[in-house]
Amino acid sequence: MERHHPPDSPAANPEQTLSLLTSEVSEVESAIQLVASGQATRVTVTGLRFGEALAARFDAEARTRGIQIEPLPWADDAGCDLLVRHVDE
């Protein structure tokens, strides 16, 4: 059985999905670096389609740098924002 995806679904266009994921990875990495460098105590990365997966992917690395990544899911479950912040110990 063939699956059909809505035209605006990430699964509808693999190249577009890869581009979006690459961009979101870069945004999260930049937010982590910004907080780790001390230039910001917290950064909110908004509008992420893959935010929860990225939070899980970068969680261990961020924690070793004293940073917490907190997903802020959207009500419609279509993505989330991420709060990247320095954790005071």
C-alpha positions as CSV (number, residue, x, y, z in Angstrom):
1,M,0.0,0.0,0.0
2,E,1.4,3.3,-1.0
3,R,1.4,6.2,1.4
4,H,0.3,9.6,0.3
5,H,1.5,12.7,2.2
6,P,0.0,16.2,2.2
7,P,2.0,18.6,0.0
8,D,3.3,20.5,3.0
9,S,4.3,17.4,4.9
10,P,8.1,16.9,5.4
11,A,7.7,13.4,4.0
12,A,6.3,14.7,0.7
13,N,9.7,16.0,-0.4
14,P,12.8,14.2,0.8
15,E,15.2,17.0,-0.4
16,Q,13.2,19.6,1.4
17,T,13.1,17.5,4.5
18,L,16.9,17.1,4.5
19,S,17.4,20.8,3.9
20,L,15.0,21.7,6.8
21,L,16.6,19.2,9.1
22,T,20.1,20.4,8.3
23,S,19.1,24.0,9.0
24,E,17.4,23.1,12.3
25,V,20.5,21.1,13.4
26,S,22.7,24.1,12.7
27,E,20.3,26.4,14.6
28,V,20.4,24.1,17.7
29,E,24.2,23.7,17.5
30,S,24.5,27.5,17.3
31,A,22.2,28.0,20.3
32,I,24.2,25.5,22.4
33,Q,27.5,27.2,21.4
34,L,26.1,30.7,22.2
35,V,25.1,29.6,25.7
36,A,28.2,27.5,26.3
37,S,30.4,30.5,25.4
38,G,28.7,32.6,28.0
39,Q,27.4,35.1,25.4
40,A,23.8,34.3,26.5
41,T,22.3,32.5,29.5
42,R,19.4,31.2,27.5
43,V,18.2,31.1,23.9
44,T,14.8,30.0,22.6
45,V,15.0,28.4,19.1
46,T,11.5,28.7,17.6
47,G,9.6,27.1,14.8
48,L,11.3,23.7,14.7
49,R,9.6,20.9,12.9
50,F,12.1,18.4,14.4
51,G,12.6,20.1,17.7
52,E,11.8,17.2,20.0
53,A,14.1,14.8,18.1
54,L,16.9,17.4,18.1
55,A,16.5,17.9,21.9
56,A,16.9,14.2,22.4
57,R,19.9,14.0,20.0
58,F,21.8,16.9,21.6
59,D,20.8,16.3,25.3
60,A,23.8,14.3,26.5
61,E,26.3,16.6,24.7
62,A,24.6,19.7,26.1
63,R,24.5,18.4,29.7
64,T,28.3,17.8,29.6
65,R,28.6,21.5,28.9
66,G,26.3,22.5,31.7
67,I,23.4,23.2,29.4
68,Q,19.8,22.0,29.5
69,I,17.6,21.7,26.4
70,E,13.9,21.9,27.1
71,P,11.4,21.1,24.4
72,L,8.3,23.4,24.3
73,P,5.8,21.4,22.2
74,W,3.2,23.2,20.1
75,A,-0.4,22.6,20.9
76,D,-1.1,21.1,17.4
77,D,1.8,18.6,17.8
78,A,3.4,19.8,14.5
79,G,6.7,20.7,16.1
80,C,8.2,22.6,19.0
81,D,10.4,25.3,20.2
82,L,13.5,24.6,22.2
83,L,14.7,26.5,25.3
84,V,18.5,26.2,25.6
85,R,19.8,27.4,28.9
86,H,22.8,27.3,31.2
87,V,22.1,25.2,34.3
88,D,23.5,26.6,37.5
89,E,24.8,23.8,39.7
